[in-house]
């Protein structure tokens, strides 16, 4: 797996939706690539921040916007 493959699979990885061989390749790549480790951590932080916004102030977020944002991250390549 290369870095581009990892970027394309990150949401499936975080959703625990990868098949076992792909997850193993993902983890093997992370074991060898510090920039991708940083990318995964940044992605987790971003998702966590967005989740806390939604939890702390759901009345401020338009549900349509939330769905579009989630869709954009899922489909982003």
C-alpha positions in Angstrom: 0.0 0.0 0.0 1.3 3.5 -0.8 0.3 6.8 0.8 -2.3 7.6 -1.8 -4.1 4.3 -1.1 -4.0 5.0 2.6 -5.6 8.5 2.1 -8.4 6.9 0.0 -9.1 4.3 2.6 -8.9 6.3 5.8 -12.6 6.7 6.4 -13.2 3.0 5.9 -10.3 2.3 8.2 -11.7 4.6 11.0 -15.1 3.1 10.5 -13.6 -0.4 10.9 -15.0 -1.3 7.4 -11.9 -2.7 5.7 -11.6 -6.4 5.0 -8.8 -8.1 7.0 -6.1 -8.2 4.2 -6.6 -4.5 3.4 -6.6 -3.5 7.1 -3.4 -5.5 7.6 -1.8 -3.6 4.6 -3.0 -0.3 6.0 -1.5 -1.1 9.4 1.8 -2.3 7.8 2.0 1.0 5.9 1.4 3.0 9.1 4.2 1.0 10.8 6.6 2.2 8.1 5.4 5.8 7.3 5.6 8.5 9.9 3.9 11.1 7.6 0.8 8.8 7.2 0.7 8.2 11.0 0.6 12.0 11.4 -2.1 12.2 8.7 -4.3 9.6 10.5 -3.9 11.4 13.8 -4.8 14.8 12.2 -7.8 13.2 10.6 -8.9 11.7 13.9 -8.5 15.1 15.6 -10.6 16.8 12.9 -13.3 14.2 13.2 -13.3 14.5 17.0 -13.4 18.3 16.8 -16.4 18.2 14.4 -18.1 15.6 16.6 -17.7 17.8 19.7 -19.1 20.8 17.8 -22.1 18.7 16.9 -22.5 17.4 20.5 -21.8 20.8 22.2 -23.9 22.9 20.0 -26.2 20.9 17.7 -28.6 23.8 17.4 -25.9 25.8 15.5 -25.3 23.2 12.8 -27.7 22.7 10.0 -28.4 19.0 9.6 -28.1 19.3 5.8 -24.7 20.8 6.2 -23.6 18.1 8.6 -24.6 15.4 6.1 -22.8 17.2 3.2 -19.7 17.5 5.3 -19.7 13.9 6.3 -20.4 12.9 2.7 -17.5 15.0 1.5 -15.0 13.3 3.9 -16.4 9.9 2.9 -16.0 10.5 -0.8 -12.9 12.6 -0.7 -10.0 11.1 -2.7 
